[in-house]
Amino acid sequence: MKIVERIADLRAARQGAGKVGLVPTMGFLHDGHLSLIRAARSASETVVMSLFVNPTQFGPSEDFEAYPRDTPRDLDLARETGVDIVFMPSTGEVYPPGFDTWVEAGKLAERWEGEHRPGHFRGVATVVVKLLQIVQPDLAYFGEKDYQQLLIVKKMVADLNLPVEIIPCPIVREASGLALSSRNAYLADDRRPRAAVLYRAMQRAQKLASSGVDDVSLLIAEMKMVVGQEPAAHLEYLAVVDRDSLQPTGQLGVEARILGAMGFDGVRLIDNAPLRLGTDDD
Ligand code: PAJ
């Protein structure tokens, strides 16, 4: 496995690499990240993983400095999982002095994470377009865990004619249902099952929808009741949205998406799930 810190060296390593799959990450790898690497491994000749905690997607009062980091462990996991090249640039390599061009995501970024984390998606879209330009992969892998981010990246790639295929990957969860996240490291081990309350609420909504309940306000009220039973959980938003436009839906159609964010023991957690009327899978 090659470890590359400079853009020029990455470009050189990429020459003649065949079909390239890129997995962008901020490190502190868990099974969610590894599932993306495995998907890339199965479809590409060369797997590139970027490891870069991107400062521009963190707000001034957010956890950029405290964001969990463990590079030696990440490199071991990447090597074991079949990464060929790790790209781990310094902040100055990605944002040299005077850097001043930004990618602004449109309507998809207005609500939900965009509303609660102003500037977040501008930072994400900018760093993702830079990583795509630097690595020039054929395929790039993104998790549904960050569903809004996935849709924004897909839209950006279409709107800016970037020659890459975006491959969505399913959410990996703990046995409790808690979606894996680097930020789960902030939670005490014995608190994690309780932090799965957001997912339990989403499962409750799916169960009702499966039995024919299509009244979205009732489904949301039920989910809020489930979350309300967990005193440590403080909802930021919980919404049923059109799975493509991310606009709230009034009536449950064929398929919608539930998006939620909450504070739990002072940790900010997000989750999402499909919501289908009259079926019981997922
Ligand atoms: P990070 O949070 O490290 O996540 C890297 C990738 O792993 C993202 O595509 C994310 O959706 C995916 N992922 C995280 N948890 C997952 C889970 N439980 N199941 C499946 N996939 C999961 O997302 C970012 O970094 C950054 O915003 C980035 C795209 C790298 C830009 O800086």
Boltz pocket constraint, residues with backbone or C-beta under 6 A from the ligand:
constraints:
  - pocket:
      binder: B
      contacts: [[A, 24], [A, 25], [A, 26], [A, 27], [A, 31], [A, 32], [A, 33], [A, 35], [A, 36], [A, 52], [A, 54], [A, 57], [A, 124], [A, 127], [A, 128], [A, 141], [A, 142], [A, 143], [A, 144], [A, 145], [A, 146], [A, 149], [A, 169], [A, 170], [A, 171], [A, 172], [A, 173], [A, 179], [A, 180], [A, 181], [A, 182]]
      max_distance: 6.0
